[in-house]
Amino acid sequence: QVQLAESGGGWVQAGGSLRLSCLASTPTFSNYCMGWLRQAPGKEPEFVATISGRGATTEYADSVKGRFAISRDNAKNMVYLQMNDLKPEDTAVYYCAGTLGYTIIKLSVSDYDYWGRGTQVIVSA
C-alpha cells in the first residue's frame, strides 16, 4: 500500500503560480509512475500530468501544456507540479496519484491505483 500526501494548494489570482508537492510513503518510489489528477466542482476527475519512474518521460493534458511542469526527486520520494499562468478554469482539487511501473506513463484517471487526499487550488479572475 502506498500513501500519498499532497501540499501546496491555495488561492491565487489569474496569471499567478503555485507549486504542488506530494510525498510518497513507499521505499520503492522510483518503481512507480506518478501523476497529477484534478477534479473541478461538479465534474469528473481528469488527467493533468504524468511522469515515469526515473523521470525520463512526461506527458500533459492539452489544457495545461506549456503552463504546468511535473517533476520528481526519487531521493526524497517527492513529486511536484509547477503551475504557471494559472487560469480560473484550473480551479479544482488536485490529487497526486501513482501506479506500479517505472518505464511507463499513464494518461487515464482509471489507471492510477493510489491517490492522495487532494489539495484545493482556487484561481480567481
C-alpha positions as a Markdown table, in Angstrom:
| # | Residue | x | y | z |
|---|---|---|---|---|
| 1 | Gln | 0.0 | 0.0 | 0.0 |
| 2 | Val | 1.3 | 3.4 | -1.0 |
| 3 | Gln | 0.3 | 6.5 | 0.9 |
| 4 | Leu | 0.5 | 9.9 | -0.8 |
| 5 | Ala | 0.2 | 13.3 | 0.8 |
| 6 | Glu | -0.2 | 16.5 | -1.2 |
| 7 | Ser | 0.6 | 20.0 | -0.1 |
| 8 | Gly | 1.0 | 23.5 | -1.6 |
| 9 | Gly | -2.5 | 24.3 | -2.7 |
| 10 | Gly | -4.2 | 27.6 | -2.1 |
| 11 | Trp | -5.7 | 30.7 | -3.6 |
| 12 | Val | -4.1 | 32.7 | -6.4 |
| 13 | Gln | -5.1 | 35.3 | -8.9 |
| 14 | Ala | -5.2 | 34.5 | -12.6 |
| 15 | Gly | -1.8 | 34.6 | -14.1 |
| 16 | Gly | -0.1 | 33.6 | -10.8 |
| 17 | Ser | 1.8 | 30.5 | -9.9 |
| 18 | Leu | 1.7 | 27.6 | -7.4 |
| 19 | Arg | 3.8 | 24.6 | -6.8 |
| 20 | Leu | 2.2 | 21.4 | -5.5 |
| 21 | Ser | 4.2 | 18.8 | -3.7 |
| 22 | Cys | 3.5 | 15.2 | -3.0 |
| 23 | Leu | 5.3 | 12.9 | -0.5 |
| 24 | Ala | 5.1 | 9.1 | -1.1 |
| 25 | Ser | 5.5 | 6.5 | 1.6 |
| 26 | Thr | 6.9 | 3.7 | -0.4 |
| 27 | Pro | 10.6 | 2.8 | -0.2 |
| 28 | Thr | 10.5 | 1.8 | -3.9 |
| 29 | Phe | 9.2 | 5.1 | -5.2 |
| 30 | Ser | 11.3 | 5.0 | -8.4 |
| 31 | Asn | 9.3 | 1.9 | -9.4 |
| 32 | Tyr | 6.1 | 4.0 | -9.7 |
| 33 | Cys | 4.7 | 6.0 | -12.5 |
| 34 | Met | 3.3 | 9.2 | -10.8 |
| 35 | Gly | 0.6 | 11.6 | -12.0 |
| 36 | Trp | -1.4 | 14.6 | -11.0 |
| 37 | Leu | -5.2 | 14.5 | -11.5 |
| 38 | Arg | -7.8 | 17.1 | -10.7 |
| 39 | Gln | -11.5 | 17.4 | -10.1 |
| 40 | Ala | -13.4 | 20.6 | -10.6 |
| 41 | Pro | -16.7 | 21.2 | -8.8 |
| 42 | Gly | -19.5 | 19.2 | -10.4 |
| 43 | Lys | -17.1 | 17.4 | -12.9 |
| 44 | Glu | -15.4 | 14.1 | -13.2 |
| 45 | Pro | -11.7 | 13.7 | -12.3 |
| 46 | Glu | -9.4 | 14.4 | -15.2 |
| 47 | Phe | -5.8 | 13.7 | -16.0 |
| 48 | Val | -3.3 | 16.6 | -15.7 |
| 49 | Ala | 0.2 | 15.3 | -15.9 |
| 50 | Thr | 2.3 | 12.2 | -15.6 |
| 51 | Ile | 6.0 | 11.2 | -15.1 |
| 52 | Ser | 7.7 | 7.9 | -15.5 |
| 53 | Gly | 9.6 | 6.2 | -12.6 |
| 54 | Arg | 13.0 | 7.6 | -13.5 |
| 55 | Gly | 11.7 | 10.9 | -14.7 |
| 56 | Ala | 12.7 | 10.4 | -18.3 |
| 57 | Thr | 9.2 | 10.7 | -19.8 |
| 58 | Thr | 6.4 | 13.2 | -19.1 |
| 59 | Glu | 3.1 | 14.0 | -20.6 |
| 60 | Tyr | 0.4 | 16.6 | -20.1 |
| 61 | Ala | -3.2 | 17.3 | -20.8 |
| 62 | Asp | -3.6 | 19.7 | -23.7 |
| 63 | Ser | -5.3 | 22.2 | -21.4 |
| 64 | Val | -2.1 | 22.6 | -19.3 |
| 65 | Lys | 0.7 | 22.1 | -21.8 |
| 66 | Gly | 3.2 | 24.9 | -21.7 |
| 67 | Arg | 2.0 | 26.2 | -18.3 |
| 68 | Phe | 2.4 | 23.2 | -16.0 |
| 69 | Ala | 5.6 | 21.1 | -15.3 |
| 70 | Ile | 5.8 | 17.8 | -13.5 |
| 71 | Ser | 9.0 | 16.6 | -11.9 |
| 72 | Arg | 10.2 | 14.2 | -9.2 |
| 73 | Asp | 13.0 | 13.7 | -6.8 |
| 74 | Asn | 13.3 | 10.0 | -6.1 |
| 75 | Ala | 15.9 | 10.5 | -3.4 |
| 76 | Lys | 13.2 | 12.4 | -1.4 |
| 77 | Asn | 10.2 | 10.4 | -2.5 |
| 78 | Met | 8.7 | 13.6 | -3.9 |
| 79 | Val | 6.7 | 14.5 | -7.0 |
| 80 | Tyr | 6.0 | 18.1 | -7.9 |
| 81 | Leu | 3.6 | 20.1 | -10.1 |
| 82 | Gln | 4.8 | 23.6 | -11.0 |
| 83 | Met | 1.7 | 25.6 | -12.2 |
| 84 | Asn | 2.3 | 28.9 | -14.0 |
| 85 | Asp | -0.1 | 31.3 | -15.7 |
| 86 | Leu | -3.0 | 29.9 | -13.8 |
| 87 | Lys | -6.5 | 30.4 | -15.1 |
| 88 | Pro | -9.9 | 30.3 | -13.3 |
| 89 | Glu | -10.6 | 27.1 | -15.1 |
| 90 | Asp | -7.7 | 25.5 | -13.3 |
| 91 | Thr | -9.7 | 25.7 | -10.1 |
| 92 | Ala | -10.0 | 22.2 | -8.7 |
| 93 | Val | -8.9 | 19.7 | -6.1 |
| 94 | Tyr | -5.6 | 18.3 | -7.2 |
| 95 | Tyr | -4.7 | 14.8 | -6.5 |
| 96 | Cys | -1.3 | 13.1 | -6.5 |
| 97 | Ala | -1.6 | 9.6 | -7.9 |
| 98 | Gly | 0.6 | 6.6 | -8.6 |
| 99 | Thr | 0.7 | 3.2 | -10.1 |
| 100 | Leu | 3.4 | 0.5 | -10.3 |
| 101 | Gly | 5.6 | 0.5 | -13.5 |
| 102 | Tyr | 8.8 | 2.6 | -13.7 |
| 103 | Thr | 9.1 | 2.6 | -17.5 |
| 104 | Ile | 5.6 | 3.7 | -18.3 |
| 105 | Ile | 3.4 | 6.8 | -18.2 |
| 106 | Lys | -0.4 | 6.7 | -17.6 |
| 107 | Leu | -2.8 | 9.2 | -19.1 |
| 108 | Ser | -6.1 | 7.9 | -17.8 |
| 109 | Val | -7.6 | 8.5 | -14.4 |
| 110 | Ser | -8.6 | 4.9 | -14.1 |
| 111 | Asp | -5.0 | 3.7 | -14.5 |
| 112 | Tyr | -3.9 | 5.0 | -11.1 |
| 113 | Asp | -4.2 | 2.7 | -8.2 |
| 114 | Tyr | -3.1 | 5.0 | -5.4 |
| 115 | Trp | -4.4 | 8.5 | -4.7 |
| 116 | Gly | -3.7 | 11.2 | -2.1 |
| 117 | Arg | -6.5 | 13.1 | -0.3 |
| 118 | Gly | -6.1 | 16.1 | -2.5 |
| 119 | Thr | -5.2 | 19.8 | -2.2 |
| 120 | Gln | -7.5 | 22.6 | -3.2 |
| 121 | Val | -6.4 | 25.2 | -5.8 |
| 122 | Ile | -8.6 | 28.2 | -6.3 |
| 123 | Val | -7.8 | 30.7 | -9.1 |
| 124 | Ser | -9.7 | 33.9 | -9.1 |
| 125 | Ala | -10.3 | 36.1 | -12.2 |
